[in-house]
Amino acid sequence: MINQENIYQFLQQENWTELIDIFYRNKDIIKSDLMLEQASQTTIQVMVQKASSLETEKDFIENLGKLTLLNAGNFIKLTPEQNETIVIALANGNKDNISLAYNYAKNFPKNEIAISIIEDYHKEFPIEIQNSSEERILTTENKLDDNGINAIKSMFNSYQESEFFIALKRVFDTYQVYPNVALSNIIQYDLIKDNLTQTERNFFFKSSIDFAVFEPFKNYYPIYFFELDSVYHDTKEQKEKDKIKDKIFSLSNSKLYRIRKRDKTVGEIEFEKIIREIRELTN
């Protein structure tokens, strides 16, 4: 039968494991006995005082963790202040495991020790963002580099591409049009690789198509492919690349339409007309 002397004896020995076990196994007895309740509160106060010194002894830290579980399970009752002291001690005592330390620290984000731990965590991991479904969905964002520069660019590589995109959207208004789509996202490599040289295989995984039109009602299956050519395609090197790309689409039993301005005044209206003619020919 447990009595207060047992508790004080273990407390003097700093036998935290045995004390935690007593709290766990004798919840109802302790709550119904004033002397045992007082001894348990004394133990908690001592542990909180020790925690406030940021004690990092492994056995003590482990038992602080168990103490928070007992509090959550209503085996003991910690005040909000006691709970914060213990949780911060757990965060500080688990700095060698930054993810675990962060999970404790984020409960008290205004605490100075917690702030330091949270900052260290965000140097390695993205920042969690609060959302209305955060119990079911985790949302994070990366931390901005203090020396970072604005290196974001348009998805179009030229004004001509943006004109052509607008024309495609007008013609394929119920479809999805995407620019600069990787070949590996629209062509099954395994089905054609045996007919490609090593150079052509390497090209496949480095190359993209200027525009692809997807059928949204058929699992986004790509149905049209367009390249917007220019004088850049007149170089020897680019002509070789264009030949490889044409070969890849031929092996895939797919037509690749190449569009090139012969008149600099051509704009989206003319592009739209050509695209409609191509669509009518293939329907």
C-alpha positions as CSV (number, residue, x, y, z in Angstrom):
1,M,0.0,0.0,0.0
2,I,1.5,3.3,-1.1
3,N,1.9,6.1,1.5
4,Q,3.3,9.6,1.6
5,E,6.6,8.4,3.1
6,N,7.2,6.3,0.0
7,I,6.8,9.3,-2.1
8,Y,9.1,11.5,-0.1
9,Q,11.7,8.8,0.0
10,F,11.8,8.5,-3.7
11,L,11.8,12.3,-4.0
12,Q,14.8,12.5,-1.8
13,Q,16.5,9.9,-4.0
14,E,15.4,11.8,-7.1
15,N,14.0,8.5,-8.3
16,W,11.8,10.1,-11.0
17,T,10.9,6.9,-12.7
18,E,9.4,5.4,-9.6
19,L,7.5,8.6,-8.7
20,I,6.0,8.7,-12.2
21,D,5.0,5.1,-11.8
22,I,3.3,5.8,-8.5
23,F,1.3,8.7,-10.0
24,Y,0.2,6.4,-12.9
25,R,-0.8,3.4,-10.8
26,N,-2.4,5.2,-7.9
27,K,-4.5,8.0,-9.5
28,D,-7.7,7.4,-7.5
29,I,-6.0,6.6,-4.2
30,I,-3.9,9.8,-4.3
31,K,-6.9,11.9,-5.2
32,S,-8.9,10.5,-2.2
33,D,-6.1,10.9,0.4
34,L,-5.1,14.4,1.5
35,M,-1.6,13.4,2.6
36,L,-0.8,11.6,-0.6
37,E,-2.2,14.5,-2.6
38,Q,0.1,16.9,-0.7
39,A,3.1,14.6,-1.3
40,S,2.3,14.4,-5.0
41,Q,2.0,18.2,-5.3
42,T,5.3,18.6,-3.5
43,T,6.9,16.2,-6.0
44,I,5.5,18.1,-8.9
45,Q,6.8,21.4,-7.4
46,V,10.3,20.0,-7.0
47,M,10.2,18.7,-10.6
48,V,9.0,22.0,-11.9
49,Q,11.7,23.9,-10.0
50,K,14.3,21.5,-11.4
51,A,12.9,21.9,-14.9
52,S,13.1,25.7,-14.6
53,S,16.9,25.4,-14.2
54,L,16.8,23.7,-17.7
55,E,18.2,20.4,-16.4
56,T,19.2,18.3,-19.3
57,E,19.9,14.9,-17.6
58,K,18.4,12.3,-19.9
59,D,16.5,10.4,-17.2
60,F,14.9,13.5,-15.8
61,I,14.0,14.8,-19.3
62,E,12.3,11.5,-20.2
63,N,10.3,11.6,-17.0
64,L,9.2,15.2,-17.6
65,G,7.8,13.9,-20.8
66,K,5.9,11.3,-18.9
67,L,4.7,13.9,-16.5
68,T,3.0,15.9,-19.3
69,L,1.3,12.7,-20.5
70,L,-0.1,12.1,-17.0
71,N,-1.3,15.7,-17.0
72,A,-3.0,15.2,-20.4
73,G,-4.6,12.0,-19.1
74,N,-5.9,13.8,-15.9
75,F,-3.7,11.6,-13.6
76,I,-2.2,14.7,-12.1
77,K,-3.0,18.4,-12.4
78,L,-0.4,21.0,-13.6
79,T,-1.1,24.7,-13.6
80,P,-0.6,26.5,-16.9
81,E,2.6,28.0,-15.6
82,Q,3.9,24.6,-14.5
83,N,3.0,23.1,-17.8
84,E,4.9,25.8,-19.7
85,T,8.0,25.4,-17.5
86,I,8.0,21.7,-18.1
87,V,7.4,21.9,-21.9
88,I,10.1,24.5,-22.4
89,A,12.5,22.3,-20.4
90,L,11.6,19.4,-22.7
91,A,12.2,21.5,-25.7
92,N,15.6,22.7,-24.4
93,G,16.5,19.1,-23.3
94,N,15.8,17.7,-26.7
95,K,17.9,20.1,-28.8
96,D,19.8,17.2,-30.3
97,N,16.5,16.2,-31.9
98,I,15.4,19.5,-33.4
99,S,12.1,18.2,-34.7
100,L,11.1,16.9,-31.3
101,A,12.3,20.1,-29.6
102,Y,10.3,22.2,-32.1
103,N,7.1,20.2,-31.4
104,Y,7.5,21.2,-27.7
105,A,8.6,24.8,-28.4
106,K,5.8,25.7,-30.8
107,N,3.3,25.4,-27.9
108,F,4.8,28.5,-26.4
109,P,6.1,30.6,-29.4
110,K,6.6,33.7,-27.3
111,N,8.9,32.1,-24.8
112,E,12.5,33.3,-25.5
113,I,13.9,29.7,-25.4
114,A,11.1,28.5,-27.6
115,I,11.8,31.3,-30.1
116,S,15.5,30.3,-30.4
117,I,14.5,26.6,-31.0
118,I,11.9,27.6,-33.5
119,E,14.4,29.7,-35.4
120,D,16.9,26.8,-35.5
121,Y,14.2,24.5,-36.7
122,H,13.2,26.8,-39.5
123,K,16.8,26.9,-40.7
124,E,16.4,23.2,-41.6
125,F,12.7,22.7,-42.1
126,P,9.8,24.7,-43.6
127,I,7.5,26.9,-41.5
128,E,4.1,25.4,-40.5
129,I,1.1,27.7,-41.4
130,Q,-2.1,27.7,-39.4
131,N,-5.2,26.6,-41.4
132,S,-8.8,25.7,-40.7
133,S,-8.1,22.0,-41.1
134,E,-4.6,21.8,-39.6
135,E,-5.5,18.7,-37.5
136,R,-5.9,16.9,-40.8
137,I,-3.8,18.9,-43.3
138,L,-0.2,20.1,-42.8
139,T,0.6,23.4,-44.6
140,T,4.1,24.8,-44.7
141,E,6.1,27.5,-46.3
142,N,9.9,27.9,-46.8
143,K,11.8,30.5,-44.8
144,L,13.1,33.3,-47.0
145,D,16.9,33.8,-47.3
146,D,18.0,37.1,-45.9
147,N,20.4,37.4,-48.9
148,G,17.9,36.2,-51.5
149,I,17.0,38.0,-54.6
150,N,13.8,38.1,-56.7
151,A,14.7,35.4,-59.3
152,I,11.2,34.5,-60.3
153,K,10.4,34.6,-64.0
154,S,7.4,34.4,-66.3
155,M,6.4,30.9,-67.5
156,F,6.9,32.4,-71.0
157,N,10.3,32.8,-72.6
158,S,9.2,35.5,-74.9
159,Y,6.3,37.9,-75.7
160,Q,5.6,35.8,-78.8
161,E,4.9,32.8,-76.6
162,S,2.4,34.7,-74.5
163,E,0.6,35.7,-77.7
164,F,0.5,32.1,-78.9
165,F,-0.8,31.0,-75.5
166,I,-3.7,33.4,-75.7
167,A,-4.5,32.2,-79.1
168,L,-4.5,28.6,-78.0
169,K,-6.8,29.4,-75.0
170,R,-9.3,31.0,-77.4
171,V,-9.4,28.0,-79.7
172,F,-9.3,25.4,-76.9
173,D,-11.4,27.2,-74.4
174,T,-12.7,24.1,-72.7
175,Y,-9.3,22.4,-72.6
176,Q,-6.2,23.0,-70.5
177,V,-3.2,24.6,-72.2
178,Y,0.2,24.5,-70.6
179,P,3.5,26.0,-71.8
180,N,7.0,24.4,-71.4
181,V,5.9,20.9,-70.6
182,A,8.6,18.3,-70.0
183,L,8.6,15.5,-72.6
184,S,8.7,13.0,-69.8
185,N,5.3,14.3,-68.6
186,I,3.5,13.6,-71.9
187,I,5.4,10.7,-73.5
188,Q,5.9,7.2,-72.1
189,Y,9.7,6.8,-72.4
190,D,9.7,3.0,-71.9
191,L,7.6,2.5,-75.0
192,I,10.1,4.3,-77.3
193,K,13.5,4.1,-75.6
194,D,14.6,1.1,-77.7
195,N,14.4,3.2,-80.8
196,L,16.5,6.0,-79.4
197,T,20.2,6.4,-79.4
198,Q,21.9,7.3,-76.1
199,T,22.2,10.9,-77.2
200,E,18.5,11.0,-78.0
201,R,17.7,9.4,-74.6
202,N,19.6,12.0,-72.8
203,F,17.8,14.7,-74.8
204,F,14.4,13.3,-73.9
205,F,14.9,13.9,-70.2
206,K,16.3,17.4,-70.7
207,S,13.8,18.7,-73.2
208,S,10.3,20.2,-73.1
209,I,7.5,21.1,-75.6
210,D,6.5,24.8,-76.0
211,F,2.8,24.1,-75.6
212,A,0.6,21.0,-74.9
213,V,-3.2,20.9,-75.0
214,F,-4.8,18.5,-72.5
215,E,-8.3,17.0,-72.5
216,P,-9.6,17.6,-69.0
217,F,-12.5,15.1,-69.3
218,K,-10.2,12.3,-70.2
219,N,-7.8,12.3,-67.3
220,Y,-5.9,15.3,-68.8
221,Y,-4.6,13.3,-71.7
222,P,-2.5,15.4,-74.1
223,I,-4.0,15.8,-77.5
224,Y,-2.1,18.6,-79.3
225,F,1.5,19.6,-79.3
226,F,3.0,22.9,-80.6
227,E,6.5,24.3,-81.0
228,L,6.9,28.0,-81.7
229,D,10.0,28.4,-83.8
230,S,12.2,31.4,-84.6
231,V,15.5,32.3,-86.2
232,Y,17.1,30.7,-83.1
233,H,16.1,27.3,-84.7
234,D,18.3,28.0,-87.8
235,T,21.5,27.2,-86.0
236,K,23.1,23.8,-86.7
237,E,22.9,22.8,-83.1
238,Q,19.2,23.6,-82.7
239,K,18.4,21.9,-86.0
240,E,19.8,18.7,-84.6
241,K,17.8,19.1,-81.5
242,D,14.6,19.8,-83.5
243,K,15.2,16.6,-85.5
244,I,15.5,14.6,-82.3
245,K,12.3,16.1,-80.9
246,D,10.5,15.4,-84.2
247,K,11.7,11.8,-84.1
248,I,10.5,11.3,-80.5
249,F,7.0,12.5,-81.4
250,S,6.9,10.4,-84.6
251,L,7.8,7.3,-82.5
252,S,5.0,8.3,-80.1
253,N,2.6,8.4,-83.0
254,S,1.8,12.0,-82.2
255,K,1.9,15.1,-84.5
256,L,4.1,18.0,-83.4
257,Y,3.0,21.3,-85.1
258,R,5.7,23.8,-85.6
259,I,4.6,27.5,-86.0
260,R,7.0,30.2,-87.2
261,K,6.4,33.8,-88.1
262,R,7.4,34.8,-91.6
263,D,6.1,38.3,-90.9
264,K,7.1,40.2,-87.7
265,T,3.6,41.8,-87.6
266,V,1.9,38.5,-87.1
267,G,0.2,38.4,-83.6
268,E,-2.3,36.5,-81.6
269,I,-5.2,37.0,-84.1
270,E,-3.2,35.3,-86.9
271,F,-2.0,32.6,-84.5
272,E,-5.6,31.9,-83.6
273,K,-6.6,31.5,-87.2
274,I,-3.8,29.0,-87.9
275,I,-4.6,27.0,-84.8
276,R,-8.3,26.8,-85.7
277,E,-7.4,25.5,-89.1
278,I,-5.2,22.8,-87.6
279,R,-8.0,21.8,-85.2
280,E,-10.5,21.6,-88.0
281,L,-8.1,19.4,-90.1
282,T,-7.7,16.9,-87.3
283,N,-11.4,16.7,-86.3
